[in-house]
Amino acid sequence: MRVYITGYDLKAPKIQSVGATGAIQAIASLISIENNFIPATIKSNPLNYADLPIVTETNYSEVNKVAITSHGYGGNNSCLLLSKL
């Protein structure tokens, strides 16, 4: 199984929606699974992490599982794993 690292963050290219960011990321991840693509990492210099498989351009390949992490103020953190049935 190949694992890709993407830093796609909906807060940066759109708006600062602190309370809804986790839900928006879940919706974006479901779209990614349904349409089989991995969004590119934005605002990152992959040269600093040459040994990691960071996605720098949208990758169209089969996507079966997506892990989402959300980090909130005061240590309110969560992780959600979505997968195809």
N, C-alpha and C positions, 0 to 999 in steps of 0.2 A: 504494500500500500504506500503510495506516495503522499506525503504531507506537504502542503504549501503554506507559506506564511504570507498573509496579506494584512496590511495595516489600514484597510479601508475604513475610514471613520466618517460617518454621516454628519458629524458636528462641523467638521472643517469646511467641506464644500457647500454646505447648505446654510443652516442656521444653528444657533445654540439652543437646542431643545433638551435641556438637562433631564427633565422628568420623563420624556417620551423616547429618549434615545435607544433604550433597550428594546422597546416595541418596534421602533423603526428598523433597528438592526435585524430583528427577527423576521420582519416582513421582507427586507432586502435579501436575507439569507434564504428564505423560502423561494424567492424569485430566482436566486442563483442556483438552487438545487433543481428547480423545475426546468430552467432553461440551460442548464449545464455550462456555467461559466464561473470563473473566479475573478472578481474585480481587482483591478490593479491597485497597488499601494500608492498613496499620494503623499507628497511632501516628505520623501525619504530619500536618502542617498545610499543606494545598495552597495556602494564601494566600501562603506564602513562595516558591512556584514557579508563579505564575499563568500563565506562558508555556509550561509543559510539560503534556502530556496525561496527568496522573497520575490513575489509576483510584481513585476514592474510594468507589465502590459496585460490587458485583459486576456485571460487564458480560457479558451473554449475547450473544455474537456469534461469527461463525466464527473459529476459531483454527487456523491452518495451521502456524505455527512458534513455537517458544519458545526463548529464549536464557536460560541459567542461568549465573550466576557464583557461584563459591565462593571464599572468601578464608580462608586458614588462618594459623596461627601461623608466624612466621618467613618469610613471603612465599610460602607454598605456595598458589598461586592457580590456578584453572582456569576454563574456560568450556566449556559444552556447548550445542550447538544441536540441538534435536529438531524434526522436521517430519513431517507426514503423508506417506504414500507415495502 
